[in-house]
């Protein structure tokens, strides 16, 4: 799962799966046409940027601690971007 | 605030909802109350009306479910996703689903059902998530305390862009429509406010504004009832008085004056008086006239007492305007009485009607 990471933070495989599911649910992250498992990293990075912009976080396109923490907050299931 | 693609909204203002099932975390009555209160958040600031039905298909079908619950948008167990709702439209459109793996409450424990429902119903009406962290439509759950929920301004602006502006368009149509069907339009309360502008609830006319601006009472004065019976301005006290039923509010700009609302009999009206139809202050005499049914009273603002010898019959003093008044305002020594589709321009000086106009000529229709 090619989630661009902030160097300083250790994320487990489970964390990355959670992050990927979050972006799929709320930012319309779609499987890359190149194949089910292979998602081009820049697709995920662009979705991370969309989410970070929506919540007023620093827009890095990388999964950092602040972004991951926000993903864990209880929320509404409706996407944050028009679908 | 944000809208769904194509700015989806309901094309009608009377909507129905049905509660399909209940959570075991709360008593049924508590769930009913939470949903009813959540709908009121939106009906208070729009012309929308919500009616509960207990069978058949409602516009907004409400249900509790867990994990995959039939719409291919599965919930995820405790916390995480709390609920979701669909934008306006047929079938699933407008429906709201709540994750029953959550602990629902009517206070700060677990997740407050009223708050989450008010958010979800915002989606059911056409609002998407807002980026404003203080908005109800912000995607992340925040408990905002138990007392007196007031819809944040971001949400008010969003929902009114969907459902009040729509009414504004209707207003323009009313004008054009009126030009063909004169009886279509009447005014039941008006007041001279802020000297140069006249406020007709819900239109606001200002000399510098070409268009009549459609405004909801609630967006100026959230504590006021949705609809009022009469209003007038006392320029000496620089206050606006609004009447609904047996109550009167004094307003100083956007603020309600302390100790108000009061009862109208405290102004000297008989206790059995149920409402006031219209009110107007006449600067030159310092008196305020109150119209109810076929009678009127005169109130001395300086002495703050009802004048002796009243009530009198409207027909006796203002012959020709009919036996009741919907609304009235004063301008440049003339009283403008609204009675159904007609407006009577009455000269205070010569004590007679000098012109009969169509009611919405005030909007230059």
Interface residues (C-beta under 8 A of the other chain):
Chain A: X25 X26 X54 X55 X56 X70 X72 X73 X74 X75 X76 X77 X78 X79 X80 X82 X83
Chain B: X2 X4 X5 X73 X75 X79 X80 X81 X82 X83 X84 X85 X99 X102 X111 X116 X119 X120 X123 X128 X129 X131 X133 X139 X140 X141
